[in-house]
């Protein structure tokens, strides 16, 4: 009975960890969904141009600025998390994201203050990027260190699930706004409402503060680490440069693939393929819901057949299938849904085990800063401009399937890194 009571107590504690982390991380990615869905509207409001492609590219450029800021946020929050606690880093990042996203709802447009509108939008994106630099990886590490050794991939996959769940909520919100407002209302003020809702994130942070405890694995290391030996950025690079390089390598597909599937596709369906706005929103929303579930499946499978094996063959399959799946996207809304879903399923088999994989490469003492720095550098280097590159490629070549080359190149690059990686080893 005592053993059963202990297991029940541990399960309840783990459920609280998952709920808290999913709630906090979902808020942070809610904004990224809104930006992807409203990229064309934001382009017209903040970067007006006679060329609609240039508006879209400028809007994606502001989006990229937030991702480029993530490595700086990774250093800041990674240091806080490894020295003063995972929980404190998570709380600060949630507050920063909630307030900066809500602040976007108050921004004046180009018609009101000219070029300063685009500058202020970019500034807000940078603040969000700083917050995200520690928030998402903080969630990854929190879940990884709270879960048992045999279920690391299963429970860590709730971190990318929360990422996609945030996108789903953002997608549903954007779809609702598009359904109840006409085009003029949506473009003049309707887009502001979803951003303003992010202020509710301050209440999520309060819940996290009251419910979460530091992982025992982290506390055990803290007790053994003298203050003078606390982690520094210089020490991290000196002792774990191979781990940083390996995580960046393995994360290339994460960075490129995720932002193409979630940020680029809503605009691709509407602005490039010419689908109705509501149709584009519905396709992407349905597939993002399935994306979230597929990620959990990917994590669960990886604990049973091995992370390295599953991720490697998922990369190979994605590289082989990307171009054929892109070819069917322009055949109509139903085929677009099927093609997008095919890309999502192949990507999810790789993506579900990613959190447990990159956490396992670093030792506990350096884990949060190491994972944050390497992961966010990969996001900035390979993900920030992926939607922009995809848009340029379509405009330059006129080939609607040309964005598939980004999937192919990133999948093959990551497959090589996975082939080199020795599972279970710290670097």
C-alpha positions in Angstrom: 0.0 0.0 0.0 2.8 2.4 0.9 4.5 1.7 -2.5 1.3 2.2 -4.3 0.7 5.5 -2.4 4.2 6.7 -3.2 3.7 5.9 -6.9 0.4 7.8 -6.9 1.9 10.8 -5.2 4.8 10.8 -7.7 2.3 10.6 -10.6 0.2 13.5 -9.3 3.4 15.6 -8.9 4.4 14.8 -12.4 1.0 15.7 -13.7 1.3 19.1 -12.0 4.7 19.6 -13.6 3.3 18.8 -17.1 0.2 21.0 -16.6 2.3 23.9 -15.4 4.9 23.6 -18.1 2.4 23.1 -20.9 0.4 26.2 -19.7 3.5 28.4 -19.5 5.1 27.3 -22.7 1.8 27.4 -24.6 1.4 31.0 -23.8 4.9 31.8 -25.3 4.0 30.1 -28.5 0.5 31.5 -28.7 2.1 34.7 -30.0 4.2 32.9 -32.6 1.0 31.4 -34.0 -0.7 34.8 -34.1 2.2 36.3 -35.9 2.2 33.5 -38.5 -1.5 33.8 -39.1 -1.5 37.6 -39.3 1.8 38.0 -41.1 0.2 39.5 -44.2 -1.9 41.9 -42.2 1.0 43.0 -40.0 3.0 43.5 -43.2 0.4 45.9 -44.6 0.0 47.7 -41.3 3.7 48.1 -40.3 5.6 47.7 -43.6 3.4 49.1 -46.4 4.6 48.6 -49.9 3.1 48.3 -53.4 4.7 44.9 -53.7 2.8 42.4 -51.5 5.8 40.0 -51.5 8.0 42.8 -50.1 5.4 43.4 -47.3 5.4 39.8 -46.5 9.2 39.5 -46.5 9.5 42.6 -44.2 6.9 41.1 -41.8 8.8 37.8 -41.7 12.0 39.8 -41.2 10.5 41.3 -38.0 9.5 37.8 -37.0 13.1 36.6 -37.5 14.5 39.4 -35.2 12.8 37.6 -32.3 14.5 34.4 -33.1 17.9 36.0 -33.6 17.6 37.4 -30.0 17.0 33.9 -28.6 20.7 33.0 -28.1 21.1 36.1 -25.9 18.1 35.1 -23.9 19.5 31.6 -23.7 22.7 32.9 -22.0 20.7 35.1 -19.5 18.1 32.5 -18.6 20.5 29.6 -18.8 22.7 31.2 -16.2 19.7 32.0 -13.9 18.4 28.4 -14.3 21.7 26.7 -13.6 22.7 28.9 -10.7 19.5 30.1 -9.0 17.0 27.5 -10.2 15.0 26.2 -13.1 11.8 27.6 -11.6 12.9 31.2 -11.3 14.1 31.2 -14.9 10.7 29.9 -16.1 8.8 32.5 -14.1 10.7 35.4 -15.4 10.4 34.3 -19.0 6.6 33.8 -18.8 6.2 37.3 -17.4 8.4 38.8 -20.2 6.5 37.0 -22.9 3.1 37.8 -21.6 3.7 41.6 -21.2 5.6 42.1 -24.5 3.0 40.2 -26.5 0.1 42.1 -24.9 2.1 45.3 -25.7 1.9 44.5 -29.4 -1.8 45.1 -29.2 -1.1 48.7 -28.4 1.4 49.5 -31.1 0.6 52.4 -33.6 0.8 51.5 -37.3 2.8 52.9 -40.1 -0.1 55.2 -41.1 0.1 56.8 -37.6 3.9 57.2 -36.9 5.7 56.1 -40.1 8.9 54.0 -39.9 8.8 54.0 -36.1 5.9 51.5 -36.3 8.1 48.8 -37.8 10.9 49.6 -35.4 8.6 49.2 -32.4 7.2 46.0 -33.7 10.7 44.6 -34.2 11.6 45.8 -30.6 8.7 43.8 -29.2 9.7 40.8 -31.2 13.2 41.1 -29.8 11.9 41.1 -26.2 9.8 38.1 -27.0 12.8 36.4 -28.4 14.8 37.0 -25.3 12.0 35.5 -23.2 11.7 32.5 -25.5 15.4 32.0 -25.3 15.0 30.6 -21.8 11.3 29.7 -21.5 11.0 26.9 -24.0 14.3 25.2 -23.1 13.5 25.7 -19.4 10.4 23.7 -20.0 12.3 21.0 -21.8 14.9 20.7 -19.0 12.2 20.8 -16.3 10.2 17.9 -17.8 13.4 15.9 -18.6 14.7 16.1 -15.0 11.4 15.3 -13.4 10.8 12.1 -15.5 12.1 8.6 -14.9 15.1 7.3 -17.0 12.9 4.9 -19.0 10.3 7.6 -19.9 12.5 10.6 -20.7 11.4 10.9 -24.3 7.7 10.3 -23.5 7.4 13.0 -20.8 9.9 15.5 -22.5 7.8 15.4 -25.6 5.1 17.4 -23.7 7.4 20.4 -24.2 7.1 20.5 -28.1 3.4 19.4 -27.5 2.9 22.6 -25.5 4.6 24.6 -28.3 2.2 23.2 -30.9 -0.7 23.5 -28.5 0.0 27.2 -28.1 -0.1 27.4 -31.9 -3.4 25.6 -32.0 -4.9 28.0 -29.5 -3.5 30.9 -31.5 -4.9 29.3 -34.7 -8.3 28.9 -33.3 -8.3 32.5 -32.0 -7.2 33.8 -35.4 -9.8 31.6 -37.2 -12.6 32.9 -34.8 -11.6 36.5 -35.5 -11.6 35.9 -39.2 -15.0 34.3 -39.0 -16.8 37.0 -37.0 -15.1 40.1 -38.5 -15.1 41.3 -42.0 -11.7 42.0 -43.8 -11.8 45.7 -43.0 -12.5 45.2 -39.3 -9.8 42.4 -39.0 -7.1 44.6 -40.6 -8.0 47.8 -38.8 -8.3 46.6 -35.2 -9.4 42.9 -35.0 -5.8 41.5 -35.1 -5.0 43.4 -31.9 -7.5 41.5 -29.8 -5.7 38.1 -29.7 -2.4 39.8 -28.8 -4.0 41.6 -25.9 -5.3 38.3 -24.5 -1.6 37.3 -23.7 -1.8 39.4 -20.6 -3.5 36.4 -19.0 -0.1 34.8 -18.9 0.7 36.7 -15.7 -1.9 34.6 -14.0 -0.3 31.4 -15.4 3.0 32.5 -14.0 1.4 32.9 -10.5 0.0 29.3 -10.8 3.5 28.0 -11.8 5.0 29.8 -8.9 2.7 28.1 -6.4 2.6 24.6 -7.9 6.1 23.8 -9.2 9.1 22.4 -7.2 12.7 22.2 -8.4 13.7 18.8 -9.9 15.4 16.5 -7.4 18.2 15.8 -10.0 19.0 19.5 -10.1 18.9 20.0 -6.3 21.2 17.1 -5.8 23.8 18.6 -8.1 23.4 22.0 -6.5 24.2 20.7 -3.1 27.5 19.2 -4.3 28.6 22.2 -6.3 30.6 24.9 -4.4 29.6 28.5 -5.2 33.1 29.2 -6.7 32.5 26.4 -9.3 29.2 27.7 -10.6 28.8 27.6 -14.4 30.2 30.4 -16.6 29.8 30.8 -20.3 33.6 30.4 -20.7 33.6 27.2 -18.8 30.7 25.9 -20.9 32.5 26.5 -24.1 35.8 25.2 -22.8 34.4 21.9 -21.4 31.4 21.2 -23.6 32.0 22.7 -27.0 31.4 19.3 -28.6 28.0 19.0 -26.9 27.1 22.5 -28.2 28.1 21.7 -31.7 26.3 18.4 -31.7 23.0 19.8 -30.5 23.2 22.6 -33.1 23.8 20.0 -35.8 21.0 17.7 -34.7 18.7 20.7 -34.3 19.0 22.0 -37.9 15.8 20.2 -39.0 14.0 21.3 -35.8 14.7 24.9 -36.6 14.0 24.9 -40.3 11.2 22.4 -40.4 9.1 23.7 -37.5 8.9 27.3 -38.6 8.1 26.3 -42.2 5.3 24.0 -41.0 3.8 26.4 -38.5 4.7 30.0 -39.5 5.2 29.8 -43.3 2.3 27.5 -44.3 -0.7 29.6 -43.1 0.6 32.4 -45.3 1.6 30.0 -48.1 -1.9 28.7 -48.4 -3.5 32.1 -48.4 -1.1 34.5 -50.1 0.7 32.1 -52.5 -1.7 29.3 -53.3 -4.6 31.8 -53.2 -7.0 29.9 -50.8 -9.6 31.8 -48.9 -8.5 33.1 -45.6 -10.9 30.9 -43.6 -9.9 27.8 -45.7 -6.2 28.4 -44.9 -6.9 28.8 -41.2 -9.0 25.7 -41.1 -6.4 23.5 -42.9 -3.6 24.7 -40.7 -5.7 24.4 -37.5 -6.8 20.8 -38.1 -3.2 19.8 -39.0 -1.7 21.6 -36.0 -4.0 19.6 -33.6 -2.9 16.4 -35.3 0.7 17.7 -35.1 0.5 18.0 -31.3 -0.8 14.4 -31.0 1.8 13.1 -33.4 4.6 14.7 -31.3 3.5 12.7 -28.2 3.4 9.6 -30.3 6.9 10.3 -31.5 8.2 10.6 -27.9 6.4 7.5 -26.7 7.8 5.4 -29.6 11.3 6.6 -29.1 11.4 5.2 -25.5 10.6 1.8 -27.0 12.7 1.6 -30.2 15.5 4.1 -29.4 15.7 7.8 -30.1 18.7 7.7 -32.5 17.2 5.0 -34.7 13.8 6.5 -34.9 15.0 10.1 -35.6 17.5 9.0 -38.2 15.0 7.1 -40.3 12.4 9.9 -39.9 14.9 12.3 -41.4 15.6 10.0 -44.3 11.9 9.6 -44.9 11.2 13.3 -44.8 14.1 14.1 -47.2 12.6 11.5 -49.6 9.0 12.6 -49.3 9.2 16.4 -49.0 9.1 17.2 -52.7 6.3 14.8 -53.7 4.2 16.1 -50.8 4.8 19.7 -51.8 3.7 18.9 -55.4 0.2 17.9 -54.2 -0.4 21.0 -52.1 -1.5 23.2 -55.0 -4.1 20.6 -56.2 -6.8 22.1 -53.9 -7.7 22.5 -50.2 -8.2 18.8 -49.5 -4.9 17.8 -51.1 -3.2 20.7 -49.3 -4.5 19.3 -46.0 -3.1 15.8 -46.9 0.3 17.1 -48.1 0.8 19.3 -45.1 -0.3 16.5 -42.7 2.2 14.1 -44.4 5.0 16.5 -43.8 3.9 16.9 -40.2 3.8 13.2 -39.4 7.3 12.5 -40.8 8.6 15.6 -38.9 6.9 14.6 -35.7 8.6 11.2 -35.5 11.9 13.1 -35.5 10.6 16.0 -33.3 9.0 14.1 -30.5 12.3 12.7 -29.1 14.3 15.9 -29.7 13.9 17.4 -26.1 15.2 14.2 -24.4 17.9 13.9 -27.0 19.4 17.3 -26.5 19.1 17.2 -22.7 20.9 13.9 -22.6 23.9 15.3 -24.4 24.7 17.7 -21.5 25.4 16.8 -17.8 23.0 18.2 -15.2 25.3 21.0 -13.9 25.5 22.6 -17.3 22.3 21.4 -18.9 20.0 24.5 -18.9 22.6 26.9 -20.3 24.0 24.4 -22.7 20.7 23.3 -24.1 19.4 26.9 -24.2 22.4 28.3 -25.9 22.8 25.5 -28.5 19.1 25.1 -29.3 18.5 28.8 -29.6 21.5 29.3 -31.7 20.2 26.7 -34.1 16.8 28.4 -34.1 18.4 31.7 -35.0 20.8 30.4 -37.6 18.6 27.9 -39.4 15.0 28.8 -38.4 14.7 32.6 -38.2 14.7 33.2 -41.9 13.3 29.9 -43.2 9.9 31.4 -43.9 11.6 34.4 -45.6 13.8 32.1 -47.7 10.8 29.9 -48.7 8.9 33.1 -49.8 11.9 34.3 -51.9 12.4 30.9 -53.5 8.8 30.9 -54.7 9.0 34.4 -56.0 12.4 33.8 -57.7 11.6 30.5 -59.4 7.8 30.5 -59.7 7.9 26.9 -58.5 5.3 26.3 -55.8 7.1 23.2 -54.6 10.5 24.8 -54.3 10.3 25.3 -50.5 10.7 21.5 -50.2 14.4 21.9 -50.8 14.7 23.5 -47.3 13.1 20.4 -45.8 15.4 18.1 -47.8 18.6 19.9 -47.0 17.9 20.3 -43.3 16.7 16.7 -42.9 19.8 15.3 -44.6 22.1 17.5 -42.5 20.4 16.4 -39.3 20.6 12.7 -40.4 24.4 13.0 -40.6 24.6 14.5 -37.1 22.4 11.7 -35.7 24.5 9.1 -37.4 27.6 10.5 -35.6 25.9 10.9 -32.2 26.5 8.1 -29.7 23.2 7.8 -27.7 23.6 7.9 -23.9 27.0 9.8 -23.9 27.6 13.2 -22.4 29.9 15.4 -24.4 
